[in-house]
Amino acid sequence: MKSLFTTLMLGFVIVSATAQKIAPPLLEPIKKEDLKRDVFALADDKFLGREAGTIDEFRGAVWFVEEMRKAGMEPAGENGTFYQFFDLYLRRITPNTWLKIGDKKLKLWKDFIPASLSPARLNNKEVVYVGKASPEELKKLDIESKIIAVQSSLEGIKTNISLFHKRFYYLIEDRYNAVFKEKKVAGVIFIANDLYENNWDAMIHELKRGRNGIKDFRNKIIKDVPIFWVHKKESSFLKDNKLTLNAEIGVQLFKYPSANLIGKIEGTDPELKKEYVLFSSHHDHVGVRETVKRDSIINGADDNASMCAAVLAIARSFKKQPAKRSALFVIHGAEEMSMLGSRWHAWNPVVPKESIVCVLNGDLIGRNAIDSAALLGAWGPHRTSDELVEAAMEANKEGPNFTIDKSWDDPDHPEFFFFRSDHAPYARVGIPVLFYTSLLHDEYHTPLDNADRMNYDKLYKMVEWIYRTGWKVANMKDRPKYLKTANFDK
Ligand SMILES: [Zn+2]
């Protein structure tokens, strides 16, 4: 009897020590009607798809900053404002770019597409036709300082992925990039396959826009080796003749502003309030593009007005009931251009990097089945913190009780989704992260991603989950530790 009593007492002591007397989360300020109203407002046609670097991105941002203020946030950007500005460098092909193979002059965009964005001049370079040679086969050939003509193929490329029709050309290039550099080829001609021919106009549309970078982040955008895509019909011409190539690639550089929108709600503990739980979203989207069902404005209701509305709701709750730690709300710009805003803030945070205890990022959080969702950064090499994942799991049990899809953290998952939203740059600088998402769908990055297509019951449940996790972490005694085993090679 006595020993049972002691055991019970011990059990009691242990339980109360881990529970740490955290006040219950306050869900009342988080309302489905508010989420719906804010998604409709930010995903309105009048913002023309909020493309980064354009006035449309800023018109959306200006509206959003007012909402941040109304939700009770203090400005935490530069100079007492909600803004952290950064420069986008846009590189774009100039119309005087030309290409001549043998005696044949090819017309820019109509006959050839330049797919590299560094200026180049090529004089009388020998062309070597290599057929469908694999990267390994290319290694054995004598191709230094020559132009190689490669038949494009889909070998080794996973085709069952989102936006494949827009991405396949650089997936093909990526397969060869290392060997092009290693062999010091002077340039590359890719000969289109049927897939490329069918999407030639869409490709032009993408490549004519150019690509954006930020300071210290150029290598991914600028390919060292000049690359030209030509039509399938040039195949025999390239194969059967001894040819030389002359070309010039002109590139213009433009500078445009973008901005992260940053607010905070101070914590109540004199020491812990110097630390921040960072809630992350992005306010930009992809602008006006190809027409689908007579609409060309890509409003990005799910991507990512959904998490923007969530951030406002979470702030309303923290305002009414602040936690021990402070809450930092960062709504990134230029996410759709390789997460440029979050790279910028992860490298230049508005608070000391060491004071950010975790990043809770949401992207696409209002679609698909009501009872399931995905969490990334939680398993395998992408897991950044045991305590953080534990908090999210507990929060899920206490709140929405989703069936959690773990497969998206697999390093071999064909979508590489872990690397496609704003938490990723923070994970790489040593901050524990989680990525909450209701995953991709057929209307992702199309003019059909509209506010009236969202599931607001699902959105509410996602917000509850993220808020409950944040509430736990903002009040726990010891901050989540970053795992040394975290690895982001793939
Ligand atoms: Zn997104």
Boltz pocket constraint, residues with backbone or C-beta under 6 A from the ligand:
constraints:
  - pocket:
      binder: B
      contacts: [[A, 282], [A, 303], [A, 304], [A, 335], [A, 363], [A, 364], [A, 420], [A, 421]]
      max_distance: 6.0
